[in-house]
Structure formats: structure tokens, C-alpha cells
Amino acid sequence: MSNPIVLSLGELLWDMLPGGKRAGGAPVNFAYHAMKNGAEGWAISAVGEDELGDELVAKADEAGINTVIQRNAWPTSTVEVALKNGIPEYTIVKGVAWDHILYTRQLIDVVSKADAICFGTLALRSPETHATIMELLKHTKPGAMKFFDINLRGDHYSKELIEELLKAATVFKINDEELLLLRDMFDIRGTSGEDACRWFLDEFDLDYVILTAGSAYSTVISRKGESSTLDTPHVEVVDTVGAGDSFSGTFTARTLLGDSLSDAHRKAVNTAAFVCTQAGAWPDYPTEMTDYLANEGK
């Protein structure tokens, strides 16, 4: 069996952390962790024709992520990250290279081969990249997993955008803070977390809805009636940058490789816990972590 192809669409950037800059961007973090979990990881994005762009392309290559990176005259994206008790707060600049991803035949060809595609709200804040990503999603092959990790940042989203992406998705991932906003937005106030997940599952004909609640728990619900809820392991947190993306990438790769929902969920939880003990979103996996993910993970 060949490795499944997992592709991310959207932002590739430098997280400017207190300890220095680290490569990141939620969709590319997803591709990295999918790759570390047995998939062939790909990322579509854009960086500037500048030194920071050169460094990002080299860093992605060094990490083992296959990339289709456009270069343009806009600056390479940097995001100021302030950590409060290990929890990141982001200051995201507009008018950067990934706001201007062009729709090309090369991108269509890459998308049409993917077994899973990840996207979020942030990269679709600009008209140009919005149009490109929505057109690319029309070229996914039948049965491809379309993973919408909502990833709300600042004011870079709207109800209309969220609905548009939900209609394009087969998997929806949200955290507990984002769910508070969406309960008001979709007028589903007073529902439990599980009931809200089931509402989205039914309303948008999804295969899975995933709810993460930070250090407390996470829940995965499938259209087939399966569900899994696990407590979050307690670890010594360095920072949580990329932890949610590592959960998503692991769950996607392991599901595509044939793991049961409960096994894929367990591995996703434990990968995210490991990432919280490391600095930055693309940590190297120790041998015991790789062995664990390749086996039962129990």
C-alpha cells in the first residue's frame, strides 16, 4: 500500500516566538505531522522573493514536506507570537505572500492526486487566495477527505466564509473557545459540546466532527454513529503552538492508513501532548514516538 497523500492549502509563515523564529502556519503544520505519521505530506502556499522566503522553503524541505511554493513580490509572512503560560497569542499582518496564491494548472494537478486536503479560514481572508482555494477544492478526487480546521484568528473570518467552507468539507475540527462563538453565530446556544458537534455533522452532511478542549478532553464523532472521547494527558507544557494541527494531521494520516476511529483519536491525542512539550510546531519525533505511532499506540 502506497502512503496516502495529505495536502495543505494556505499559510506558510514564520512564528516569531520569544525564543526566536520557527517555521509554521496551521495548514503546513498539519502536513508535517501527517507526514510524520506515515502519509506523504504536501503543502501549497506562497512566500516572498526575499531572504525569509528562501529560509522558509529550505526549512520545509529539510523537514521532509513536499511543497509547491509560489514566489511573489509580497513579503514573506511573519506572525508575532506572545506566550502566556505557554498559550500563544498571535498578531497576524495582512498583505503577505500567501494572500496572493495564484490558481494554476500545477496546483490543480497536485490537488487532484491528494487523498486528504486541509484548509482553514485564515488563508481565505483575501479575495485572491479565497478564489484560488475554492476553485482547487472542486478538483479533489472522489472520496478525498476535506479537512476544515476552522482555526479562527483575530477578525479574519465571517459566518459566510465558515458556511462556505463547511459545505466544502467532509471533516470539521473546532476547539471549545471557537465553539462558544459558533453557538451564537449559528443560533445553537444552550447545546452541549457533543450536541453541537452532532448539529454540525447533520446540518452539513459531514463524515466527522472533532472538538478539542485544550487540557481537558477531546471528542470525535462520526456520521456512522461511532464516537470517542478522551481526556487530555497532563504534560509539562513548553508551548502549545501547532498542537491542534498535530492532532489533525495525525488523525487524518492514521485514518487514511486504516486505523479505527478510537485508535486514530488516541494517537492524535498523544501526538498533540508530545508537541506541547516541545518548542515550535515542527519538532523532531523521538524513536519511541515513531514506534508508538506505527504500532497499536495502546
N, C-alpha and C positions, 0 to 999 in steps of 0.2 A: 504494500500500500504506500503510495507516494504521500509526502507530507502535504496537508491541506494548505492552501494559500490564503493568508489572512492579510487584508489590506486596510490601511487607514487613509482617510481623506481629511486634510485640514492642516492645522497649525504645527509647524516645527519652529522651535524658538530656544532662546537661552533663558533659563530661570536664573535670575540674579539673586542668589541666596547670600545670607550673611557670610558664609564661608567661601564665597566665590561663585562663578557662573557654572551651571551644569546644563547639559542638553536636555530638552524636554518638549512639552506640547502634548496634551492629553491623547490625541489620536496616535501619535508616534510612540508614546509610552505604551499604549495598547499593543501596537505592532511588535515592540521589543519583547514584551512579556509573552505574547503569543508565540513568538519565535523561541524563547527560552523554554517553552512548554511543548515543543515538538512540531510547531507549524512553520511554514515558510513566511516570514514577516516582510511585508512591503509597506512603503509609505509614499503617498503623493502629497507634495507640498511645494512651496516656493521660498527662496531666500534671496537676499540682495546680492548684487555684484560687489561685494565688499569682503573684508577680511573675516568678519564674524560669520558670513555665509560660507566662506571657504572652510572655516573651522567646523561649522555645523555639519556640512556634507561629509567631511573627513571623520567626524565623531560618529555619525550614523553608520558609515561604512565600517569603522573599527568595531562598532557594537554588533555587527552582523545583520543589520537591517538593510534589505534591498530598497533602493529609493528611486523615484522618478521626481527629481527636484528641478523645477524651473528656476532660472535666474532672471531677475528683472532689476529695474532701476530704483525700486523702493527699498528702504532699509531692511536688513535682517531684523526679525522681531526679538526684542528683549522684554522680559517681564520682571519687574521688581517684586521680590517675594520677601515679606516680613513674616517671621515665625513667632507665634505667641504660644508658648508651651508646646512647641512642635507642630502647631496647626498653622498652615500657610494662609496669608492674606495677600492677594495679587493686585498689582497695579498694571493694567494692560493698556499699552499705547495703540492708538489707531493709525491707519495709513502705513502698514508694513507690507512686506513682500507677499505673505500668504493671503492678504486681502485681494490679491490680483492673480489668482491661478487661472490660466487660460485653458479653455476647452479645446483639446487637440485629439487627433487620431491616436497618438501614442497612449494617452490616458484612457481612451475607450478600450484599446486593446488590453491594457493591464486590468482594468475593471472587469472586463468580460471573462477573465480567467479565474477570478477570486472566488473562493468558497465562503468567505465571510468578509464583510466590509463594515468598518466602524466610522461613525461620524457623530458630531455634536453640534451644539448651537453656535459656538464661538466663531468658527471659521465662516459661517454663513451670515455674519453681520454685514458684510459688504455686498453690494449688488453683483459684482463681477464673480467672486468666488461662489456666492449663492447660486447664481445661474449655472456655473460650471458643475458644481456638486449635484445639483438636482438633475441635470441632464445626464451626468455619469451614472447616477443611480438607476436610470432607465435601461442601462446596458448590462446590468448584472445577470448572470446566468440563472436559469430556473432552479429554485431550491437554495440559492445562496442565502446565508444568514446576513441580515442587515441590522447591525447592532447600533442602536441610538443611545449613546451615553449622554444624557441631557447637558451635564456639565455647565450649569449656569454661572456666568461671571459678570459682575457689575450690572450694567444696563444693556448688555449685548444680546438681548433676546426679546421676543414678543410672543403672545399667545398664538398669533397667526403662524409664526415660524415653528413653534413647538408642535402645533397641529399638523402642519405640512410634513414635518419630519416623522411624526408618529404614523402618519398614513403611509409613509415610505418604508417603515421599519417592520422587522419581524421580532426584534428583541428591544426592550426598553429598560434602561437602568437609571435609577434615581436614588438620591440619598434622602435621609429623613428631613434635613433642612429644606431641600428643594421641594419635597412633598408638601410641606407647610404652605409654600407659595402656590403650588398647583391645586391644592384643595380649594383655595379661594378662586383661582383662575378658572377652574372647571366646575365650580359650584358643587363640590363633593365634601363640604365641611361636615365634621362630625363622624366621618368614617374612620375605622381602624386602619392601620397600615396595610394589613392583609386585604381588607375590603377595598381599599383604594387601589391596590395592585390589581385585584380582580376586575374592578371597574375599567381600568385602562386595558387590561387583557381582552375584555369583551368588546369594549367600545371601539377599539382599533384593530381587532382581529389579530392579535399578536401571538407568537409562539411562547415567549417567556416575558415575564416582568421580574426585575430584580430590584429589591430595596435594600440598601445598606444603611446601617445606623451607627456608623463610627465604631467606638469602643464597646458598643452594647451587643449588637447582633446583625445578622443579615438574613434575608428571606428570598428564595427563588420559587416562583410559581409558574407552572407550565399549562398550556392550553389542554394538554392531555389529562389534567387533573392531578398531576404529581406536584408535590411541594416539599421544600426543605428549609428549615430554619436552624441556624447555628449561632451559638454565642461567639463573639469575637475573642480570640486569645489575648491574654494580657501579656504585653511585652514592654521592654524598655524602649520608649519611642525616641528616635533621633529627630526625624521629621516624617510627616505623612504625605509628602509630595509624591505623587504618582501611585499611591497605594490603591486608590479606587480603580485606576487604569490597569494596574497589575491584576486586580481581581477580575476585571472584564476580559483582559487578554488571556488569562489562564482559563477562565470558564469557557470561553469561545474555543480555544485550541483543544481543550480536553473533551468538550462536547463533540467537536468535529472528529476527534480521534476515537470516539466510541464509548467514552466513559458514561456511566449512568449520571442522572441529574445530581444525586446525592454525592457521588464521588467527585464530579466536576466542581460542585459547590465547595466541598471540603478542601480540595486543592486550591481553589481560588481564595478561600479564607486564609489558608496558611501561607500562601504566597504574599498576600497583602500584609499579613502580620510580619513576615520577614522583611518586606520593603520598608515598613515603618521603623525597623531597627537600623536602617542604612541611610546614608546621606544621598539625596538626589533620587531621580526616578528610574535610572538605569543601572542598578547595582549588579555586579557580577554575582552569579549564583554559586555557592559553595557546592562541592561534590555531593555532599549528603542531601542537599536540597534537590539537585538534579535527579539523584537516585530515587528520592521520595516521590517526585512528580511522575517519574517514568513507571513507577510501580503502583501498588494499591493506595498508598498515601493514607493508610489507616493506623 
